[in-house]
Amino acid sequence: MIIAPSTRLKYRLMTQQDGDLLAELDSDPAVMRYITNGQPTSREQIEQFYLPRLAKFTHPQQGWGLWHCSLLDDDTFLGWVLIRPMNFFEGDMEERDLEIGWRFKQAAWGKGYATEAAKHIAEHLAEQNKMDYLSAIALKDNLGSINIMQKLSMTFLKEGKHTGPDGPVDVVYYRKAI
């Protein structure tokens, strides 16, 4: 699947060759605050855990994967938008309920890039009839991500536990019917 550029950004699916970009993004403690309590992800973790995990859920025809987001003008990497079925790693994958998430460099914060990218990618998938629901999760105090969810017209669904790579955490779930 190809997604055309939006107003300021262009997109492509990330591949196994993007380990350096993932490591660069995850090396900032501020970026990782709500993911690993600010612990940077090592290059070894990227290679041994995150890239194999990315390979499992990337499906170009469906639009699943990490969408590399860069500036249209000069191709500067800003971050990524995640698209994959909800509960992909929990064993009860829901192909028509797509999880959306994002991680952007601190230099990109406050400029609307994550919202622009998430909205553009979600709209493209909806036009392709790839989903019935768009869902997202965040730690309860991650107000930046919750704000983006609300800008995507998602509404609060529930509070609950989410089991990620580092174990269960308390999260909020947001969802939008398509």
N, CA and C of each residue as an Amber inpcrd file, in Angstrom:
protein
   534
   0.8380000  -1.1740000   0.0000000   0.0000000   0.0000000   0.0000000
   0.8860000   1.2410000   0.0000000   0.4920000   2.1910000  -0.7670000
   1.1760000   3.4730000  -0.8270000   0.2190000   4.5250000  -0.2930000
   0.7270000   5.4110000   0.5390000  -0.0740000   6.5190000   1.0530000
   0.5470000   7.8060000   0.5200000  -0.2630000   8.5700000  -0.1720000
   0.1900000   9.8380000  -0.7420000   0.5880000  10.8060000   0.3690000
   1.4260000  11.7650000   0.0540000   1.7970000  12.7590000   1.0640000
   0.5940000  13.5560000   1.5590000   0.7140000  14.0560000   2.7770000
  -0.2760000  14.9840000   3.3230000   0.2860000  16.3950000   3.1300000
  -0.2550000  17.3530000   3.8120000   0.1460000  18.7450000   3.6050000
   1.6490000  18.9670000   3.7980000   2.2080000  18.3900000   4.8820000
   3.6210000  18.6430000   5.1970000   4.4880000  17.3930000   5.2560000
   3.8530000  16.2200000   5.1740000   4.5760000  14.9790000   5.4440000
   4.4380000  13.9590000   4.3240000   5.4210000  13.0610000   4.2690000
   5.3130000  11.9070000   3.3680000   5.5410000  10.6420000   4.1820000
   5.1050000   9.5170000   3.6020000   5.0070000   8.2690000   4.3550000
   5.5210000   7.0860000   3.5520000   6.0780000   6.1270000   4.2880000
   6.4280000   4.8190000   3.7300000   6.4550000   3.8390000   4.8900000
   6.2450000   2.5600000   4.5820000   6.3480000   1.5600000   5.6430000
   7.8060000   1.3610000   6.0250000   8.0600000   1.2750000   7.3090000
   9.4150000   1.0240000   7.7910000   9.7610000  -0.4440000   7.5780000
  11.0420000  -0.7050000   7.4310000  11.5310000  -2.0560000   7.1680000
  12.5990000  -2.4360000   8.1870000  13.1150000  -3.6250000   8.0350000
  14.1800000  -4.1170000   8.9020000  15.4530000  -3.2750000   8.7620000
  15.5640000  -2.5120000   7.6930000  16.7350000  -1.6600000   7.4870000
  16.6350000  -0.3310000   8.2310000  15.5440000  -0.1060000   8.9430000
  15.3370000   1.1570000   9.6490000  15.7120000   1.0960000  11.1260000
  16.5090000   0.1280000  11.5000000  16.9140000  -0.0080000  12.8980000
  17.6010000   1.2270000  13.4560000  18.4230000   1.8880000  12.6520000
  19.1170000   3.0880000  13.1280000  18.1180000   4.1970000  13.4690000
  17.0860000   4.3550000  12.6310000  16.0770000   5.3840000  12.8960000
  15.2800000   5.0620000  14.1600000  14.9300000   3.7810000  14.3290000
  14.1980000   3.3780000  15.5350000  15.0480000   3.6070000  16.7830000
  16.3240000   3.2530000  16.6940000  17.2240000   3.4420000  17.8360000
  17.3990000   4.9250000  18.1530000  17.5260000   5.7360000  17.1210000
  17.6630000   7.1910000  17.3260000  16.4340000   7.7600000  18.0310000
  15.2610000   7.3890000  17.5700000  14.0140000   7.8730000  18.1650000
  13.8800000   7.4160000  19.6160000  14.1540000   6.1530000  19.8600000
  13.9770000   5.5630000  21.1940000  15.1080000   5.8950000  22.1600000
  16.1230000   6.6410000  21.7170000  17.2390000   6.9860000  22.6010000
  16.9350000   8.2100000  23.4650000  15.8520000   8.9110000  23.1690000
  15.4920000  10.1210000  23.9110000  14.6130000   9.7510000  25.1100000
  15.0870000   9.9790000  26.3300000  14.2850000   9.6540000  27.5140000
  12.9160000  10.3390000  27.5270000  12.8060000  11.5510000  26.9920000
  11.5150000  12.2440000  26.9680000  10.5350000  11.5230000  26.0400000
  11.0170000  11.0350000  24.9080000  10.1710000  10.2850000  23.9780000
   9.6870000   8.9970000  24.6420000  10.5360000   8.3840000  25.4340000
  10.2380000   7.0840000  26.0420000   9.5390000   7.1970000  27.4020000
   9.2200000   8.4050000  27.8250000   8.6490000   8.6280000  29.1560000
   7.4310000   7.7520000  29.4450000   6.4950000   7.6760000  28.5260000
   5.2600000   6.9210000  28.7530000   5.3200000   5.5090000  28.1780000
   6.4890000   5.1020000  27.7510000   6.6360000   3.7720000  27.1650000
   7.4880000   2.8900000  28.0640000   8.6320000   3.4200000  28.4880000
   9.5610000   2.6510000  29.3270000   9.9950000   3.4420000  30.5600000
   9.1470000   4.3630000  31.0060000   9.5030000   5.2460000  32.1170000
  10.7840000   6.0270000  31.8510000  11.0100000   6.3470000  30.5760000
  12.1570000   7.1620000  30.2060000  13.4380000   6.4060000  29.9230000
  13.4020000   5.0810000  30.0000000  14.5980000   4.2880000  29.6970000
  14.7720000   4.1870000  28.1800000  15.9010000   4.6480000  27.6420000
  16.1390000   4.5040000  26.2070000  16.1970000   3.0330000  25.8110000
  15.7980000   2.7690000  24.5940000  15.8780000   1.4140000  24.0530000
  17.2590000   1.2430000  23.4380000  17.9540000   0.1760000  23.8030000
  19.2930000  -0.0430000  23.2650000  19.2170000  -0.5390000  21.8220000
  20.2920000  -0.3570000  21.1220000  20.3770000  -0.8600000  19.7420000
  20.1910000  -2.3810000  19.7380000  20.7250000  -3.0500000  20.7540000
  20.5700000  -4.4990000  20.8710000  19.0930000  -4.8800000  21.0200000
  18.3460000  -4.1410000  21.8210000  16.9070000  -4.4070000  21.9730000
  16.1670000  -4.1820000  20.6560000  16.5590000  -3.1470000  19.9310000
  15.9490000  -2.8890000  18.6180000  16.1660000  -4.0980000  17.7170000
  17.3930000  -4.5880000  17.6640000  17.7480000  -5.7110000  16.7800000
  17.1060000  -7.0270000  17.2140000  17.1370000  -7.3060000  18.5160000
  16.7050000  -8.6130000  18.9930000  15.2170000  -8.7140000  19.2870000
  14.5750000  -7.5860000  19.5800000  13.1670000  -7.6460000  19.9560000
  12.2710000  -6.8540000  19.0060000  12.5510000  -5.5730000  18.8260000
  11.6200000  -4.7090000  18.0990000  11.5720000  -4.9690000  16.5990000
  12.7120000  -5.1840000  15.9640000  12.6680000  -5.4720000  14.5230000
  11.9860000  -6.8120000  14.2200000  12.2610000  -7.8880000  14.9860000
  11.4980000  -9.1260000  14.7420000  10.0030000  -8.9450000  14.9990000
   9.6500000  -8.1710000  16.0070000   8.2410000  -7.8910000  16.3020000
   7.6010000  -7.1060000  15.1530000   8.3150000  -6.1130000  14.6350000
   7.8360000  -5.3430000  13.4910000   7.5930000  -6.2520000  12.2950000
   8.4950000  -7.1780000  12.0530000   8.3440000  -8.0970000  10.9210000
   7.0840000  -8.9440000  11.0410000   6.6920000  -9.2750000  12.2700000
   5.5100000 -10.1240000  12.4700000   4.2140000  -9.4280000  12.0880000
   4.1000000  -8.1240000  12.3570000   2.8150000  -7.4640000  12.0800000
   2.8070000  -6.6060000  10.8240000   3.9430000  -6.4330000  10.1690000
   3.9480000  -5.6470000   8.9370000   3.2700000  -6.4330000   7.8220000
   2.3010000  -5.8010000   7.1820000   1.5420000  -6.4140000   6.0780000
   1.2430000  -5.2910000   5.0770000   2.1410000  -5.0790000   4.1010000
   2.0030000  -3.9320000   3.1990000   0.6580000  -3.8350000   2.4820000
   0.0960000  -4.9520000   2.0720000  -1.1770000  -4.9010000   1.3520000
  -2.3070000  -4.3870000   2.2360000  -2.2510000  -4.6880000   3.5150000
  -3.2830000  -4.2310000   4.4490000  -2.9840000  -2.8410000   5.0220000
  -1.7470000  -2.3940000   4.8500000  -1.3600000  -1.1070000   5.4270000
  -0.8960000  -1.2040000   6.8660000  -0.6010000  -2.4300000   7.3410000
  -0.1490000  -2.6370000   8.7130000   1.3630000  -2.4660000   8.7840000
   1.8080000  -1.8590000   9.8550000   3.2350000  -1.6820000  10.0880000
   3.4880000  -0.3560000  10.7710000   4.7350000   0.0650000  10.7320000
   5.1180000   1.3850000  11.2270000   5.2940000   2.2720000  10.0030000
   4.5130000   3.3210000   9.9370000   4.6000000   4.2630000   8.8270000
   5.6170000   5.3470000   9.1670000   6.7300000   5.3210000   8.4680000
   7.7930000   6.3100000   8.5700000   7.2120000   7.6530000   8.1380000
   7.3570000   8.6520000   8.9720000   6.8280000   9.9870000   8.6790000
   8.0040000  10.9540000   8.5700000   8.0860000  11.6190000   7.4510000
   9.1780000  12.5720000   7.2410000   8.6400000  13.8420000   6.6020000
   9.4180000  14.9000000   6.7290000   9.0390000  16.1690000   6.1380000
   9.0250000  16.0580000   4.6210000   8.0310000  16.6070000   4.0230000
   7.8910000  16.6000000   2.5700000   9.0370000  17.3640000   1.9160000
   9.4530000  18.4560000   2.5380000  10.4710000  19.3270000   1.9430000
  11.8620000  18.7010000   1.8720000  12.2910000  18.0550000   2.9720000
  13.6880000  17.5960000   2.9920000  13.8750000  16.1680000   3.4940000
  12.7990000  15.4360000   3.6540000  12.8510000  14.0200000   4.0430000
  13.3740000  13.7880000   5.4640000  13.3640000  14.8110000   6.3150000
  13.7910000  14.6440000   7.7080000  12.8340000  13.6890000   8.4210000
  13.3910000  12.6240000   9.0090000  12.5990000  11.6540000   9.7610000
  12.1110000  12.3030000  11.0490000  10.7770000  12.2570000  11.2570000
  10.1820000  12.8370000  12.4580000   9.7090000  11.7860000  13.4400000
   9.2710000  10.6370000  12.9220000   8.7330000   9.5970000  13.7810000
   7.9200000   8.6160000  12.9780000   7.0560000   7.8800000  13.6690000
   6.2520000   6.8750000  12.9770000   4.8300000   6.8290000  13.5190000
   3.9610000   6.2560000  12.6820000   2.5830000   5.9430000  13.0670000
   2.4160000   4.4360000  12.9200000   1.9490000   3.8130000  13.9690000
   1.7040000   2.3640000  14.0120000   0.2960000   2.0610000  13.5280000
   0.1790000   1.0510000  12.6820000  -1.1200000   0.4890000  12.3130000
  -0.9870000  -1.0300000  12.4010000  -1.8420000  -1.6380000  13.2010000
  -1.8990000  -3.1060000  13.2680000  -3.2320000  -3.4890000  13.9040000
  -3.6580000  -4.7240000  13.7120000  -4.8990000  -5.1540000  14.3590000
  -4.7780000  -5.0970000  15.8770000  -5.8670000  -4.6780000  16.5210000
  -5.8930000  -4.6990000  17.9860000  -5.6430000  -6.1270000  18.4610000
  -4.9880000  -6.2250000  19.5770000  -4.6940000  -7.5180000  20.2180000
  -3.8430000  -8.4320000  19.3500000  -3.0450000  -7.8710000  18.4760000
  -2.2290000  -8.6670000  17.5590000  -1.3520000  -9.6680000  18.3130000
  -0.7220000  -9.2300000  19.3810000   0.1940000 -10.1080000  20.1100000
  -0.4620000 -10.8250000  21.2850000  -1.7470000 -10.5910000  21.5170000
  -2.4450000 -11.2230000  22.6330000  -3.1640000 -12.5000000  22.2300000
  -3.1740000 -12.8220000  20.9390000  -3.7700000 -14.0770000  20.5020000
  -5.1990000 -13.9810000  20.0180000  -5.8400000 -12.8250000  20.1680000
  -7.2080000 -12.6840000  19.6670000  -7.2920000 -11.4470000  18.7630000
  -6.4630000 -11.4660000  17.7340000  -6.3420000 -10.3660000  16.7890000
  -7.6850000 -10.0270000  16.1420000  -7.9380000  -8.7430000  16.0360000
  -9.1690000  -8.2560000  15.4230000  -8.8020000  -7.4670000  14.1680000
  -8.8600000  -8.1180000  13.0020000  -8.3910000  -7.5070000  11.7600000
  -9.1540000  -6.2630000  11.3430000 -10.4060000  -6.1210000  11.7390000
 -11.1930000  -4.9470000  11.3280000 -11.2000000  -3.8480000  12.3920000
 -10.4960000  -4.0870000  13.5100000 -10.3220000  -3.0950000  14.5610000
  -8.8370000  -2.7620000  14.5950000  -8.4640000  -1.6890000  13.9330000
  -7.0500000  -1.3660000  13.8050000  -6.5830000  -0.4400000  14.9120000
  -5.4770000  -0.8370000  15.5010000  -4.8160000  -0.0170000  16.5140000
  -3.9540000   1.0090000  15.8070000  -4.0350000   2.2400000  16.2780000
  -3.1720000   3.3010000  15.7800000  -2.3600000   3.8230000  16.9590000
  -1.1190000   4.1300000  16.7010000  -0.2450000   4.6910000  17.7190000
   0.8020000   5.5520000  17.0260000   1.5940000   6.2670000  17.7810000
   2.5800000   7.1670000  17.1950000   3.7240000   7.3650000  18.1600000
   4.8450000   7.6830000  17.5890000   6.0360000   8.0540000  18.3650000
   6.8210000   9.0350000  17.4970000   6.9990000  10.2420000  18.0060000
   7.6740000  11.2870000  17.2480000   8.8130000  11.8860000  18.0620000
   9.8230000  12.3600000  17.3500000  10.9490000  13.0220000  17.9950000
  10.4610000  14.2540000  18.7510000  11.1540000  14.5580000  19.8130000
  10.7990000  15.7050000  20.6380000  10.7920000  17.0040000  19.8160000
  11.6840000  17.1210000  18.8450000  11.7390000  18.3240000  17.9990000
  10.4670000  18.5140000  17.1870000   9.6810000  17.4490000  17.0150000
   8.4440000  17.5210000  16.2290000   7.2180000  17.8030000  17.1000000
   7.3630000  17.7580000  18.3990000   6.2280000  17.9280000  19.3080000
   5.6530000  19.3370000  19.2030000   4.3500000  19.4340000  19.3700000
   3.6850000  20.7220000  19.4130000   3.4890000  21.3860000  18.0590000
   3.7790000  20.6780000  16.9930000   3.6550000  21.2510000  15.6510000
   2.5340000  20.6060000  14.8390000   1.8240000  19.6530000  15.4580000
   0.7120000  19.0110000  14.7740000   1.0950000  17.8950000  13.8270000
   2.3590000  17.5010000  13.8080000   2.7930000  16.4550000  12.8830000
   2.1590000  15.1020000  13.1920000   2.1420000  14.7170000  14.4620000
   1.5760000  13.4110000  14.8250000   0.0930000  13.3670000  14.4830000
  -0.6230000  14.4390000  14.7660000  -2.0490000  14.4850000  14.4360000
  -2.2530000  14.4320000  12.9260000  -1.4850000  15.2250000  12.1920000
  -1.5940000  15.2260000  10.7270000  -1.3380000  13.8350000  10.1610000
  -0.2810000  13.1960000  10.6220000   0.0810000  11.8750000  10.1100000
  -0.9650000  10.8260000  10.4760000  -1.3520000  10.7970000  11.7470000
  -2.3270000   9.7950000  12.1920000  -3.6530000   9.9670000  11.4640000
  -4.1110000  11.1950000  11.3340000  -5.3830000  11.4570000  10.6580000
  -5.2960000  11.0690000   9.1790000  -4.2140000  11.4310000   8.5240000
  -4.0520000  11.1450000   7.0970000  -4.0050000   9.6400000   6.8290000
  -3.2240000   8.9260000   7.6080000  -3.0940000   7.4710000   7.4280000
  -4.4220000   6.7870000   7.7400000  -5.0810000   7.1820000   8.8280000
  -6.3740000   6.5790000   9.1840000  -7.4160000   6.8390000   8.1000000
  -7.4570000   8.0450000   7.5720000  -8.4190000   8.3540000   6.5070000
  -8.1520000   7.5130000   5.2650000  -6.8860000   7.3170000   4.9390000
  -6.5430000   6.4880000   3.7770000  -7.0190000   5.0470000   3.9820000
  -6.7850000   4.5010000   5.1610000  -7.2230000   3.1310000   5.4400000
  -8.7430000   3.0210000   5.4180000  -9.4230000   4.0280000   5.9350000
 -10.8930000   4.0200000   5.9210000 -11.4120000   4.0530000   4.4810000
 -10.7910000   4.8620000   3.6270000 -11.1900000   4.9260000   2.2130000
 -10.9870000   3.5930000   1.5080000 -10.0090000   2.8320000   1.9590000
  -9.7060000   1.5270000   1.3700000 -10.5740000   0.4150000   1.9680000
 -11.4780000   0.7790000   2.8710000 -12.3380000  -0.1820000   3.5690000
 -11.5070000  -1.2360000   4.3090000 -10.4930000  -0.7800000   5.0240000
  -9.5860000  -1.6800000   5.7490000  -9.9770000  -1.8820000   7.2040000
 -11.0230000  -1.1720000   7.6840000 -11.3480000  -1.2880000   9.1070000
 -12.7860000  -0.8890000   9.3850000 -13.2890000  -1.4010000  10.5100000
 -14.5780000  -0.9900000  11.0470000 -14.3980000  -0.0580000  12.2410000
 -13.2650000  -0.2190000  12.9340000 -12.9510000   0.5910000  14.1110000
 -11.5000000   1.0180000  14.0680000 -11.2560000   2.1880000  14.6210000
  -9.9110000   2.6810000  14.8510000  -9.7700000   2.7920000  16.3630000
  -8.7710000   2.1340000  16.9290000  -8.5910000   2.0970000  18.3830000
  -7.1880000   2.5460000  18.7610000  -7.0630000   3.0320000  19.9820000
  -5.7610000   3.4540000  20.4900000  -5.7310000   3.2710000  21.9970000
  -4.5260000   3.1170000  22.5170000  -4.3360000   2.9980000  23.9590000
  -3.2170000   3.9370000  24.3800000  -3.2880000   4.3690000  25.6360000
  -2.2380000   5.2150000  26.1970000  -2.2700000   5.0810000  27.7070000
  -1.1430000   5.3550000  28.3290000  -1.1390000   5.4700000  29.7800000
  -2.0660000   6.6190000  30.1560000  -2.7220000   6.5010000  31.2920000
  -3.7250000   7.4890000  31.6990000  -3.1880000   8.9130000  31.7870000
  -1.9250000   9.0620000  32.1470000  -1.3790000  10.4130000  32.2850000
  -0.6430000  10.9010000  31.0360000  -0.7360000  10.1680000  29.9390000
  -0.1200000  10.5940000  28.6860000  -1.1060000  11.5130000  27.9500000
  -1.2200000  12.7240000  28.4510000  -2.2130000  13.6620000  27.9380000
  -1.9490000  14.0650000  26.4910000  -0.6870000  14.0730000  26.0670000
  -0.3760000  14.3980000  24.6770000  -0.9940000  13.3980000  23.7200000
  -0.8420000  12.1160000  24.0040000  -1.4310000  11.0840000  23.1400000
  -2.9530000  11.0880000  23.2280000  -3.4790000  11.2780000  24.4160000
  -4.9410000  11.3240000  24.5670000  -5.5110000  12.5030000  23.7810000
  -4.8140000  13.6140000  23.7710000  -5.2450000  14.7770000  22.9970000
  -5.3030000  14.4440000  21.5050000  -4.3080000  13.7280000  21.0030000
  -4.3210000  13.3270000  19.5940000  -5.4950000  12.3910000  19.3320000
  -5.7420000  11.4550000  20.2290000  -6.8830000  10.5500000  20.0630000
  -8.1790000  11.3430000  19.9280000  -8.3350000  12.3410000  20.7640000
  -9.5450000  13.1640000  20.7160000  -9.6120000  13.9700000  19.4260000
  -8.4700000  14.4490000  18.9220000  -8.4390000  15.1660000  17.6490000
  -8.8090000  14.2530000  16.4840000  -8.6120000  12.9520000  16.6680000
  -8.9980000  11.9680000  15.6460000 -10.4700000  11.5660000  15.7840000
 -11.2010000  12.2600000  16.6580000 -12.6230000  11.9950000  16.9400000
 -12.8420000  10.6460000  17.6060000 -11.8280000  10.1650000  18.2920000
 -11.9640000   8.9400000  19.0650000 -12.5450000   9.3090000  20.4220000
 -13.2990000   8.3900000  21.0040000 -13.8890000   8.6430000  22.3100000
 -13.4160000   7.5850000  23.3010000 -13.4260000   7.9810000  24.5570000
 -13.0140000   7.0870000  25.6400000 -13.8980000   5.8430000  25.6300000
 -13.2690000   4.6820000  25.6940000 -13.9850000   3.4120000  25.7270000
 -13.9460000   2.8000000  27.1250000 -12.7320000   2.6960000  27.6900000
 -12.6010000   2.0700000  29.0030000 -11.1930000   2.2560000  29.5460000
 -11.0260000   1.9510000  30.8130000  -9.7120000   1.8130000  31.4250000
  -9.4400000   0.3290000  31.5480000  -8.1900000  -0.0560000  31.5090000
  -7.8720000  -1.4630000  31.6530000  -6.3790000  -1.6960000  31.7240000
  -6.0210000  -2.9510000  31.6640000  -4.6160000  -3.3700000  31.6620000
  -4.2240000  -3.7190000  30.2360000  -3.0130000  -3.3500000  29.8880000
  -2.4560000  -3.7280000  28.5900000  -1.1140000  -4.3880000  28.8610000
  -0.9110000  -5.5450000  28.2920000   0.3550000  -6.2390000  28.4640000
   1.2490000  -5.9250000  27.2790000   2.2920000  -5.1730000  27.5580000
   3.2700000  -4.8240000  26.5370000   4.5380000  -5.6110000  26.7520000
   5.5760000  -5.2310000  26.0450000   6.8520000  -5.9390000  26.1600000
   7.4180000  -5.9720000  27.5740000   7.0840000  -4.9530000  28.3900000
   7.6160000  -4.8780000  29.7510000   6.6100000  -5.2930000  30.8160000
   5.5070000  -5.9530000  30.3870000   4.5140000  -6.4130000  31.3550000
   3.2620000  -5.5640000  31.3340000   2.3190000  -5.8630000  32.2460000
   1.0330000  -5.1470000  32.2530000   1.1530000  -3.7250000  32.8010000
   0.3920000  -2.8160000  32.1730000   0.3240000  -1.4280000  32.6120000
  -1.1330000  -0.9720000  32.5590000  -1.4740000   0.0330000  33.3870000
  -2.8100000   0.6130000  33.3810000  -2.9140000   1.6070000  32.2350000
  -3.9320000   1.4480000  31.4070000  -4.1020000   2.2930000  30.2230000
  -5.5510000   2.7230000  30.0650000  -5.7490000   3.6800000  29.1580000
  -7.0800000   4.0610000  28.7050000  -7.1960000   3.6180000  27.2370000
  -8.3880000   3.1770000  26.8910000  -8.6900000   2.7590000  25.5300000
  -9.6230000   3.7870000  24.8990000  -9.3000000   4.1790000  23.6840000
 -10.1590000   5.0690000  22.9110000 -10.5060000   4.3630000  21.6060000
 -11.6670000   4.7130000  21.0340000 -12.1100000   4.0350000  19.8140000
 -13.0010000   4.9570000  18.9990000 -13.0020000   4.6920000  17.7160000
 -13.8750000   5.4070000  16.7650000 -14.4210000   4.3840000  15.7760000
 -15.7410000   4.3820000  15.5860000 -16.3470000   3.5610000  14.5420000
 -16.1250000   4.2520000  13.2030000 -15.8440000   3.4540000  12.2030000
 -15.5800000   4.0040000  10.8580000 -16.8010000   3.8100000   9.9790000
